[in-house]
Amino acid sequence: MSRSMMRHPNDTGSAEVQIELLTRRIEKLTLHFKTHKKDFHSQRGLTNLVSRRKSFIAYLQKRNPAKLVEVKTFLNLR
């Protein structure tokens, strides 16, 4: 990742990075579904990823709302 929310070069566990990684995987799966509309097994995986990202967003909202705004603008999330 060239530009990311990492706090230090080896940061893979912070909530901001987790949200970013999950968002990238969600985007990739969404593109996959444009060509494979009946891939229902992967749809379940996508639902799980969205749920995990939602949990991280809720956590970040409680801990550091200003950082959440920064993450959302960086990733173009609503």
mmCIF file as gemmi writes it, N, C-alpha and C atoms, coordinates in Angstrom:
data_model
loop_
_atom_site.group_PDB
_atom_site.id
_atom_site.type_symbol
_atom_site.label_atom_id
_atom_site.label_alt_id
_atom_site.label_comp_id
_atom_site.label_asym_id
_atom_site.label_entity_id
_atom_site.label_seq_id
_atom_site.pdbx_PDB_ins_code
_atom_site.Cartn_x
_atom_site.Cartn_y
_atom_site.Cartn_z
_atom_site.occupancy
_atom_site.B_iso_or_equiv
_atom_site.pdbx_formal_charge
_atom_site.auth_seq_id
_atom_site.auth_asym_id
_atom_site.pdbx_PDB_model_num
ATOM 1 N N . MET Axp A 1 ? 0.836 -1.185 0 1 0 ? 1 A 1
ATOM 2 C CA . MET Axp A 1 ? 0 0 0 1 0 ? 1 A 1
ATOM 3 C C . MET Axp A 1 ? 0.877 1.244 0 1 0 ? 1 A 1
ATOM 4 N N . SER Axp A 2 ? 0.656 2.095 -0.943 1 0 ? 2 A 1
ATOM 5 C CA . SER Axp A 2 ? 1.45 3.314 -0.991 1 0 ? 2 A 1
ATOM 6 C C . SER Axp A 2 ? 0.926 4.341 0.009 1 0 ? 2 A 1
ATOM 7 N N . ARG Axp A 3 ? -0.332 4.679 -0.094 1 0 ? 3 A 1
ATOM 8 C CA . ARG Axp A 3 ? -0.937 5.581 0.886 1 0 ? 3 A 1
ATOM 9 C C . ARG Axp A 3 ? -1.895 4.756 1.72 1 0 ? 3 A 1
ATOM 10 N N . SER Axp A 4 ? -1.751 4.833 3.025 1 0 ? 4 A 1
ATOM 11 C CA . SER Axp A 4 ? -2.666 4.086 3.865 1 0 ? 4 A 1
ATOM 12 C C . SER Axp A 4 ? -2.761 4.738 5.233 1 0 ? 4 A 1
ATOM 13 N N . MET Axp A 5 ? -3.558 4.159 6.074 1 0 ? 5 A 1
ATOM 14 C CA . MET Axp A 5 ? -3.821 4.685 7.401 1 0 ? 5 A 1
ATOM 15 C C . MET Axp A 5 ? -2.859 4.109 8.446 1 0 ? 5 A 1
ATOM 16 N N . MET Axp A 6 ? -1.78 3.462 8.01 1 0 ? 6 A 1
ATOM 17 C CA . MET Axp A 6 ? -0.849 2.82 8.937 1 0 ? 6 A 1
ATOM 18 C C . MET Axp A 6 ? -0.197 3.834 9.87 1 0 ? 6 A 1
ATOM 19 N N . ARG Axp A 7 ? -0.065 3.444 11.127 1 0 ? 7 A 1
ATOM 20 C CA . ARG Axp A 7 ? 0.599 4.29 12.125 1 0 ? 7 A 1
ATOM 21 C C . ARG Axp A 7 ? 2.116 4.161 12.025 1 0 ? 7 A 1
ATOM 22 N N . HIS Axp A 8 ? 2.576 2.967 11.669 1 0 ? 8 A 1
ATOM 23 C CA . HIS Axp A 8 ? 3.998 2.687 11.475 1 0 ? 8 A 1
ATOM 24 C C . HIS Axp A 8 ? 4.101 1.633 10.372 1 0 ? 8 A 1
ATOM 25 N N . PRO Axp A 9 ? 5.276 1.379 9.839 1 0 ? 9 A 1
ATOM 26 C CA . PRO Axp A 9 ? 5.405 0.496 8.664 1 0 ? 9 A 1
ATOM 27 C C . PRO Axp A 9 ? 4.855 -0.916 8.838 1 0 ? 9 A 1
ATOM 28 N N . ASN Axp A 10 ? 4.866 -1.453 10.047 1 0 ? 10 A 1
ATOM 29 C CA . ASN Axp A 10 ? 4.394 -2.824 10.258 1 0 ? 10 A 1
ATOM 30 C C . ASN Axp A 10 ? 2.997 -2.891 10.857 1 0 ? 10 A 1
ATOM 31 N N . ASP Axp A 11 ? 2.261 -1.799 10.818 1 0 ? 11 A 1
ATOM 32 C CA . ASP Axp A 11 ? 0.942 -1.75 11.435 1 0 ? 11 A 1
ATOM 33 C C . ASP Axp A 11 ? -0.079 -2.494 10.584 1 0 ? 11 A 1
ATOM 34 N N . THR Axp A 12 ? -0.591 -3.6 11.126 1 0 ? 12 A 1
ATOM 35 C CA . THR Axp A 12 ? -1.66 -4.338 10.452 1 0 ? 12 A 1
ATOM 36 C C . THR Axp A 12 ? -2.844 -4.577 11.376 1 0 ? 12 A 1
ATOM 37 N N . GLY Axp A 13 ? -2.754 -4.136 12.618 1 0 ? 13 A 1
ATOM 38 C CA . GLY Axp A 13 ? -3.782 -4.472 13.575 1 0 ? 13 A 1
ATOM 39 C C . GLY Axp A 13 ? -4.645 -3.331 14.05 1 0 ? 13 A 1
ATOM 40 N N . SER Axp A 14 ? -4.262 -2.09 13.776 1 0 ? 14 A 1
ATOM 41 C CA . SER Axp A 14 ? -5.07 -0.974 14.267 1 0 ? 14 A 1
ATOM 42 C C . SER Axp A 14 ? -6.42 -0.96 13.558 1 0 ? 14 A 1
ATOM 43 N N . ALA Axp A 15 ? -7.403 -0.39 14.208 1 0 ? 15 A 1
ATOM 44 C CA . ALA Axp A 15 ? -8.755 -0.372 13.666 1 0 ? 15 A 1
ATOM 45 C C . ALA Axp A 15 ? -8.804 0.329 12.312 1 0 ? 15 A 1
ATOM 46 N N . GLU Axp A 16 ? -8.024 1.393 12.16 1 0 ? 16 A 1
ATOM 47 C CA . GLU Axp A 16 ? -8.027 2.128 10.897 1 0 ? 16 A 1
ATOM 48 C C . GLU Axp A 16 ? -7.534 1.241 9.753 1 0 ? 16 A 1
ATOM 49 N N . VAL Axp A 17 ? -6.47 0.499 10 1 0 ? 17 A 1
ATOM 50 C CA . VAL Axp A 17 ? -5.908 -0.369 8.966 1 0 ? 17 A 1
ATOM 51 C C . VAL Axp A 17 ? -6.851 -1.529 8.676 1 0 ? 17 A 1
ATOM 52 N N . GLN Axp A 18 ? -7.469 -2.075 9.716 1 0 ? 18 A 1
ATOM 53 C CA . GLN Axp A 18 ? -8.424 -3.164 9.51 1 0 ? 18 A 1
ATOM 54 C C . GLN Axp A 18 ? -9.595 -2.705 8.649 1 0 ? 18 A 1
ATOM 55 N N . ILE Axp A 19 ? -10.1 -1.502 8.91 1 0 ? 19 A 1
ATOM 56 C CA . ILE Axp A 19 ? -11.194 -0.96 8.105 1 0 ? 19 A 1
ATOM 57 C C . ILE Axp A 19 ? -10.741 -0.807 6.661 1 0 ? 19 A 1
ATOM 58 N N . GLU Axp A 20 ? -9.531 -0.321 6.473 1 0 ? 20 A 1
ATOM 59 C CA . GLU Axp A 20 ? -9 -0.14 5.121 1 0 ? 20 A 1
ATOM 60 C C . GLU Axp A 20 ? -8.859 -1.472 4.393 1 0 ? 20 A 1
ATOM 61 N N . LEU Axp A 21 ? -8.286 -2.471 5.056 1 0 ? 21 A 1
ATOM 62 C CA . LEU Axp A 21 ? -8.092 -3.774 4.431 1 0 ? 21 A 1
ATOM 63 C C . LEU Axp A 21 ? -9.426 -4.432 4.095 1 0 ? 21 A 1
ATOM 64 N N . LEU Axp A 22 ? -10.378 -4.349 5.021 1 0 ? 22 A 1
ATOM 65 C CA . LEU Axp A 22 ? -11.693 -4.932 4.754 1 0 ? 22 A 1
ATOM 66 C C . LEU Axp A 22 ? -12.384 -4.212 3.604 1 0 ? 22 A 1
ATOM 67 N N . THR Axp A 23 ? -12.23 -2.893 3.539 1 0 ? 23 A 1
ATOM 68 C CA . THR Axp A 23 ? -12.845 -2.131 2.458 1 0 ? 23 A 1
ATOM 69 C C . THR Axp A 23 ? -12.267 -2.562 1.113 1 0 ? 23 A 1
ATOM 70 N N . ARG Axp A 24 ? -10.959 -2.756 1.047 1 0 ? 24 A 1
ATOM 71 C CA . ARG Axp A 24 ? -10.336 -3.196 -0.207 1 0 ? 24 A 1
ATOM 72 C C . ARG Axp A 24 ? -10.853 -4.574 -0.624 1 0 ? 24 A 1
ATOM 73 N N . ARG Axp A 25 ? -10.994 -5.484 0.34 1 0 ? 25 A 1
ATOM 74 C CA . ARG Axp A 25 ? -11.512 -6.822 0.025 1 0 ? 25 A 1
ATOM 75 C C . ARG Axp A 25 ? -12.971 -6.758 -0.405 1 0 ? 25 A 1
ATOM 76 N N . ILE Axp A 26 ? -13.762 -5.899 0.223 1 0 ? 26 A 1
ATOM 77 C CA . ILE Axp A 26 ? -15.167 -5.735 -0.14 1 0 ? 26 A 1
ATOM 78 C C . ILE Axp A 26 ? -15.273 -5.195 -1.568 1 0 ? 26 A 1
ATOM 79 N N . GLU Axp A 27 ? -14.449 -4.217 -1.897 1 0 ? 27 A 1
ATOM 80 C CA . GLU Axp A 27 ? -14.456 -3.666 -3.256 1 0 ? 27 A 1
ATOM 81 C C . GLU Axp A 27 ? -14.089 -4.734 -4.283 1 0 ? 27 A 1
ATOM 82 N N . LYS Axp A 28 ? -13.105 -5.554 -3.939 1 0 ? 28 A 1
ATOM 83 C CA . LYS Axp A 28 ? -12.672 -6.616 -4.853 1 0 ? 28 A 1
ATOM 84 C C . LYS Axp A 28 ? -13.789 -7.641 -5.068 1 0 ? 28 A 1
ATOM 85 N N . LEU Axp A 29 ? -14.465 -8.033 -3.993 1 0 ? 29 A 1
ATOM 86 C CA . LEU Axp A 29 ? -15.563 -8.982 -4.118 1 0 ? 29 A 1
ATOM 87 C C . LEU Axp A 29 ? -16.741 -8.385 -4.881 1 0 ? 29 A 1
ATOM 88 N N . THR Axp A 30 ? -16.986 -7.104 -4.698 1 0 ? 30 A 1
ATOM 89 C CA . THR Axp A 30 ? -18.078 -6.452 -5.408 1 0 ? 30 A 1
ATOM 90 C C . THR Axp A 30 ? -17.829 -6.507 -6.913 1 0 ? 30 A 1
ATOM 91 N N . LEU Axp A 31 ? -16.587 -6.28 -7.328 1 0 ? 31 A 1
ATOM 92 C CA . LEU Axp A 31 ? -16.244 -6.415 -8.744 1 0 ? 31 A 1
ATOM 93 C C . LEU Axp A 31 ? -16.423 -7.857 -9.219 1 0 ? 31 A 1
ATOM 94 N N . HIS Axp A 32 ? -16.082 -8.809 -8.372 1 0 ? 32 A 1
ATOM 95 C CA . HIS Axp A 32 ? -16.236 -10.225 -8.699 1 0 ? 32 A 1
ATOM 96 C C . HIS Axp A 32 ? -17.697 -10.556 -8.987 1 0 ? 32 A 1
ATOM 97 N N . PHE Axp A 33 ? -18.617 -9.951 -8.242 1 0 ? 33 A 1
ATOM 98 C CA . PHE Axp A 33 ? -20.044 -10.259 -8.403 1 0 ? 33 A 1
ATOM 99 C C . PHE Axp A 33 ? -20.629 -9.662 -9.667 1 0 ? 33 A 1
ATOM 100 N N . LYS Axp A 34 ? -19.951 -8.722 -10.297 1 0 ? 34 A 1
ATOM 101 C CA . LYS Axp A 34 ? -20.446 -8.179 -11.556 1 0 ? 34 A 1
ATOM 102 C C . LYS Axp A 34 ? -20.395 -9.236 -12.662 1 0 ? 34 A 1
ATOM 103 N N . THR Axp A 35 ? -19.432 -10.151 -12.571 1 0 ? 35 A 1
ATOM 104 C CA . THR Axp A 35 ? -19.335 -11.204 -13.581 1 0 ? 35 A 1
ATOM 105 C C . THR Axp A 35 ? -19.858 -12.55 -13.085 1 0 ? 35 A 1
ATOM 106 N N . HIS Axp A 36 ? -19.889 -12.762 -11.769 1 0 ? 36 A 1
ATOM 107 C CA . HIS Axp A 36 ? -20.346 -14.039 -11.202 1 0 ? 36 A 1
ATOM 108 C C . HIS Axp A 36 ? -21.547 -13.783 -10.292 1 0 ? 36 A 1
ATOM 109 N N . LYS Axp A 37 ? -22.689 -13.53 -10.92 1 0 ? 37 A 1
ATOM 110 C CA . LYS Axp A 37 ? -23.876 -13.122 -10.179 1 0 ? 37 A 1
ATOM 111 C C . LYS Axp A 37 ? -24.419 -14.21 -9.248 1 0 ? 37 A 1
ATOM 112 N N . LYS Axp A 38 ? -24.176 -15.467 -9.567 1 0 ? 38 A 1
ATOM 113 C CA . LYS Axp A 38 ? -24.753 -16.56 -8.784 1 0 ? 38 A 1
ATOM 114 C C . LYS Axp A 38 ? -23.772 -17.191 -7.797 1 0 ? 38 A 1
ATOM 115 N N . ASP Axp A 39 ? -22.714 -16.499 -7.471 1 0 ? 39 A 1
ATOM 116 C CA . ASP Axp A 39 ? -21.717 -17.009 -6.532 1 0 ? 39 A 1
ATOM 117 C C . ASP Axp A 39 ? -22.208 -16.743 -5.107 1 0 ? 39 A 1
ATOM 118 N N . PHE Axp A 40 ? -23.114 -17.575 -4.645 1 0 ? 40 A 1
ATOM 119 C CA . PHE Axp A 40 ? -23.769 -17.342 -3.364 1 0 ? 40 A 1
ATOM 120 C C . PHE Axp A 40 ? -22.855 -17.629 -2.177 1 0 ? 40 A 1
ATOM 121 N N . HIS Axp A 41 ? -21.897 -18.508 -2.353 1 0 ? 41 A 1
ATOM 122 C CA . HIS Axp A 41 ? -20.959 -18.789 -1.264 1 0 ? 41 A 1
ATOM 123 C C . HIS Axp A 41 ? -20.103 -17.567 -0.958 1 0 ? 41 A 1
ATOM 124 N N . SER Axp A 42 ? -19.667 -16.902 -1.99 1 0 ? 42 A 1
ATOM 125 C CA . SER Axp A 42 ? -18.876 -15.683 -1.784 1 0 ? 42 A 1
ATOM 126 C C . SER Axp A 42 ? -19.733 -14.544 -1.258 1 0 ? 42 A 1
ATOM 127 N N . GLN Axp A 43 ? -21.022 -14.552 -1.566 1 0 ? 43 A 1
ATOM 128 C CA . GLN Axp A 43 ? -21.913 -13.522 -1.027 1 0 ? 43 A 1
ATOM 129 C C . GLN Axp A 43 ? -21.978 -13.614 0.494 1 0 ? 43 A 1
ATOM 130 N N . ARG Axp A 44 ? -21.952 -14.841 0.999 1 0 ? 44 A 1
ATOM 131 C CA . ARG Axp A 44 ? -21.94 -15.013 2.449 1 0 ? 44 A 1
ATOM 132 C C . ARG Axp A 44 ? -20.653 -14.441 3.041 1 0 ? 44 A 1
ATOM 133 N N . GLY Axp A 45 ? -19.542 -14.679 2.37 1 0 ? 45 A 1
ATOM 134 C CA . GLY Axp A 45 ? -18.271 -14.121 2.813 1 0 ? 45 A 1
ATOM 135 C C . GLY Axp A 45 ? -18.292 -12.603 2.78 1 0 ? 45 A 1
ATOM 136 N N . LEU Axp A 46 ? -18.899 -12.034 1.747 1 0 ? 46 A 1
ATOM 137 C CA . LEU Axp A 46 ? -19.012 -10.579 1.648 1 0 ? 46 A 1
ATOM 138 C C . LEU Axp A 46 ? -19.838 -10.024 2.807 1 0 ? 46 A 1
ATOM 139 N N . THR Axp A 47 ? -20.914 -10.707 3.136 1 0 ? 47 A 1
ATOM 140 C CA . THR Axp A 47 ? -21.746 -10.276 4.266 1 0 ? 47 A 1
ATOM 141 C C . THR Axp A 47 ? -20.948 -10.279 5.564 1 0 ? 47 A 1
ATOM 142 N N . ASN Axp A 48 ? -20.123 -11.294 5.745 1 0 ? 48 A 1
ATOM 143 C CA . ASN Axp A 48 ? -19.28 -11.366 6.943 1 0 ? 48 A 1
ATOM 144 C C . ASN Axp A 48 ? -18.26 -10.236 6.974 1 0 ? 48 A 1
ATOM 145 N N . LEU Axp A 49 ? -17.661 -9.926 5.828 1 0 ? 49 A 1
ATOM 146 C CA . LEU Axp A 49 ? -16.678 -8.839 5.766 1 0 ? 49 A 1
ATOM 147 C C . LEU Axp A 49 ? -17.33 -7.5 6.1 1 0 ? 49 A 1
ATOM 148 N N . VAL Axp A 50 ? -18.518 -7.263 5.554 1 0 ? 50 A 1
ATOM 149 C CA . VAL Axp A 50 ? -19.227 -6.008 5.824 1 0 ? 50 A 1
ATOM 150 C C . VAL Axp A 50 ? -19.564 -5.906 7.308 1 0 ? 50 A 1
ATOM 151 N N . SER Axp A 51 ? -19.962 -7.023 7.904 1 0 ? 51 A 1
ATOM 152 C CA . SER Axp A 51 ? -20.288 -7.037 9.33 1 0 ? 51 A 1
ATOM 153 C C . SER Axp A 51 ? -19.055 -6.743 10.184 1 0 ? 51 A 1
ATOM 154 N N . ARG Axp A 52 ? -17.913 -7.346 9.834 1 0 ? 52 A 1
ATOM 155 C CA . ARG Axp A 52 ? -16.669 -7.087 10.575 1 0 ? 52 A 1
ATOM 156 C C . ARG Axp A 52 ? -16.261 -5.63 10.457 1 0 ? 52 A 1
ATOM 157 N N . ARG Axp A 53 ? -16.364 -5.075 9.24 1 0 ? 53 A 1
ATOM 158 C CA . ARG Axp A 53 ? -16.003 -3.672 9.048 1 0 ? 53 A 1
ATOM 159 C C . ARG Axp A 53 ? -16.922 -2.766 9.858 1 0 ? 53 A 1
ATOM 160 N N . LYS Axp A 54 ? -18.189 -3.115 9.912 1 0 ? 54 A 1
ATOM 161 C CA . LYS Axp A 54 ? -19.156 -2.336 10.691 1 0 ? 54 A 1
ATOM 162 C C . LYS Axp A 54 ? -18.775 -2.331 12.172 1 0 ? 54 A 1
ATOM 163 N N . SER Axp A 55 ? -18.312 -3.462 12.672 1 0 ? 55 A 1
ATOM 164 C CA . SER Axp A 55 ? -17.884 -3.552 14.067 1 0 ? 55 A 1
ATOM 165 C C . SER Axp A 55 ? -16.666 -2.671 14.333 1 0 ? 55 A 1
ATOM 166 N N . PHE Axp A 56 ? -15.704 -2.688 13.415 1 0 ? 56 A 1
ATOM 167 C CA . PHE Axp A 56 ? -14.527 -1.825 13.571 1 0 ? 56 A 1
ATOM 168 C C . PHE Axp A 56 ? -14.91 -0.353 13.527 1 0 ? 56 A 1
ATOM 169 N N . ILE Axp A 57 ? -15.855 -0.003 12.663 1 0 ? 57 A 1
ATOM 170 C CA . ILE Axp A 57 ? -16.302 1.385 12.571 1 0 ? 57 A 1
ATOM 171 C C . ILE Axp A 57 ? -16.979 1.805 13.869 1 0 ? 57 A 1
ATOM 172 N N . ALA Axp A 58 ? -17.801 0.923 14.439 1 0 ? 58 A 1
ATOM 173 C CA . ALA Axp A 58 ? -18.463 1.235 15.714 1 0 ? 58 A 1
ATOM 174 C C . ALA Axp A 58 ? -17.427 1.412 16.824 1 0 ? 58 A 1
ATOM 175 N N . TYR Axp A 59 ? -16.405 0.561 16.842 1 0 ? 59 A 1
ATOM 176 C CA . TYR Axp A 59 ? -15.338 0.666 17.83 1 0 ? 59 A 1
ATOM 177 C C . TYR Axp A 59 ? -14.605 2 17.704 1 0 ? 59 A 1
ATOM 178 N N . LEU Axp A 60 ? -14.267 2.362 16.474 1 0 ? 60 A 1
ATOM 179 C CA . LEU Axp A 60 ? -13.537 3.607 16.244 1 0 ? 60 A 1
ATOM 180 C C . LEU Axp A 60 ? -14.407 4.821 16.563 1 0 ? 60 A 1
ATOM 181 N N . GLN Axp A 61 ? -15.711 4.694 16.342 1 0 ? 61 A 1
ATOM 182 C CA . GLN Axp A 61 ? -16.632 5.79 16.675 1 0 ? 61 A 1
ATOM 183 C C . GLN Axp A 61 ? -16.623 6.059 18.181 1 0 ? 61 A 1
ATOM 184 N N . LYS Axp A 62 ? -16.549 4.991 18.978 1 0 ? 62 A 1
ATOM 185 C CA . LYS Axp A 62 ? -16.514 5.155 20.438 1 0 ? 62 A 1
ATOM 186 C C . LYS Axp A 62 ? -15.17 5.709 20.904 1 0 ? 62 A 1
ATOM 187 N N . ARG Axp A 63 ? -14.076 5.177 20.346 1 0 ? 63 A 1
ATOM 188 C CA . ARG Axp A 63 ? -12.737 5.513 20.825 1 0 ? 63 A 1
ATOM 189 C C . ARG Axp A 63 ? -12.195 6.839 20.304 1 0 ? 63 A 1
ATOM 190 N N . ASN Axp A 64 ? -12.386 7.089 18.995 1 0 ? 64 A 1
ATOM 191 C CA . ASN Axp A 64 ? -11.775 8.265 18.389 1 0 ? 64 A 1
ATOM 192 C C . ASN Axp A 64 ? -12.619 8.722 17.192 1 0 ? 64 A 1
ATOM 193 N N . PRO Axp A 65 ? -13.704 9.466 17.446 1 0 ? 65 A 1
ATOM 194 C CA . PRO Axp A 65 ? -14.587 9.889 16.354 1 0 ? 65 A 1
ATOM 195 C C . PRO Axp A 65 ? -13.884 10.734 15.294 1 0 ? 65 A 1
ATOM 196 N N . ALA Axp A 66 ? -12.902 11.538 15.686 1 0 ? 66 A 1
ATOM 197 C CA . ALA Axp A 66 ? -12.191 12.361 14.713 1 0 ? 66 A 1
ATOM 198 C C . ALA Axp A 66 ? -11.4 11.484 13.738 1 0 ? 66 A 1
ATOM 199 N N . LYS Axp A 67 ? -10.805 10.424 14.246 1 0 ? 67 A 1
ATOM 200 C CA . LYS Axp A 67 ? -10.049 9.506 13.388 1 0 ? 67 A 1
ATOM 201 C C . LYS Axp A 67 ? -10.991 8.78 12.424 1 0 ? 67 A 1
ATOM 202 N N . LEU Axp A 68 ? -12.207 8.473 12.885 1 0 ? 68 A 1
ATOM 203 C CA . LEU Axp A 68 ? -13.181 7.815 12.03 1 0 ? 68 A 1
ATOM 204 C C . LEU Axp A 68 ? -13.562 8.706 10.851 1 0 ? 68 A 1
ATOM 205 N N . VAL Axp A 69 ? -13.736 9.985 11.103 1 0 ? 69 A 1
ATOM 206 C CA . VAL Axp A 69 ? -14.045 10.918 10.017 1 0 ? 69 A 1
ATOM 207 C C . VAL Axp A 69 ? -12.902 10.936 8.999 1 0 ? 69 A 1
ATOM 208 N N . GLU Axp A 70 ? -11.678 10.927 9.503 1 0 ? 70 A 1
ATOM 209 C CA . GLU Axp A 70 ? -10.505 10.905 8.628 1 0 ? 70 A 1
ATOM 210 C C . GLU Axp A 70 ? -10.466 9.628 7.788 1 0 ? 70 A 1
ATOM 211 N N . VAL Axp A 71 ? -10.759 8.491 8.421 1 0 ? 71 A 1
ATOM 212 C CA . VAL Axp A 71 ? -10.754 7.213 7.713 1 0 ? 71 A 1
ATOM 213 C C . VAL Axp A 71 ? -11.838 7.201 6.634 1 0 ? 71 A 1
ATOM 214 N N . LYS Axp A 72 ? -13.022 7.691 6.995 1 0 ? 72 A 1
ATOM 215 C CA . LYS Axp A 72 ? -14.127 7.675 6.034 1 0 ? 72 A 1
ATOM 216 C C . LYS Axp A 72 ? -13.845 8.562 4.829 1 0 ? 72 A 1
ATOM 217 N N . THR Axp A 73 ? -13.232 9.708 5.04 1 0 ? 73 A 1
ATOM 218 C CA . THR Axp A 73 ? -12.91 10.559 3.901 1 0 ? 73 A 1
ATOM 219 C C . THR Axp A 73 ? -11.791 9.94 3.064 1 0 ? 73 A 1
ATOM 220 N N . PHE Axp A 74 ? -10.83 9.303 3.713 1 0 ? 74 A 1
ATOM 221 C CA . PHE Axp A 74 ? -9.717 8.663 3 1 0 ? 74 A 1
ATOM 222 C C . PHE Axp A 74 ? -10.221 7.531 2.11 1 0 ? 74 A 1
ATOM 223 N N . LEU Axp A 75 ? -11.205 6.752 2.614 1 0 ? 75 A 1
ATOM 224 C CA . LEU Axp A 75 ? -11.704 5.587 1.89 1 0 ? 75 A 1
ATOM 225 C C . LEU Axp A 75 ? -12.982 5.866 1.094 1 0 ? 75 A 1
ATOM 226 N N . ASN Axp A 76 ? -13.464 7.102 1.14 1 0 ? 76 A 1
ATOM 227 C CA . ASN Axp A 76 ? -14.709 7.487 0.459 1 0 ? 76 A 1
ATOM 228 C C . ASN Axp A 76 ? -15.897 6.648 0.911 1 0 ? 76 A 1
ATOM 229 N N . LEU Axp A 77 ? -16.012 6.474 2.233 1 0 ? 77 A 1
ATOM 230 C CA . LEU Axp A 77 ? -17.146 5.749 2.809 1 0 ? 77 A 1
ATOM 231 C C . LEU Axp A 77 ? -18.2 6.76 3.262 1 0 ? 77 A 1
ATOM 232 N N . ARG Axp A 78 ? -19.436 6.268 3.366 1 0 ? 78 A 1
ATOM 233 C CA . ARG Axp A 78 ? -20.492 7.132 3.865 1 0 ? 78 A 1
ATOM 234 C C . ARG Axp A 78 ? -20.483 7.152 5.371 1 0 ? 78 A 1
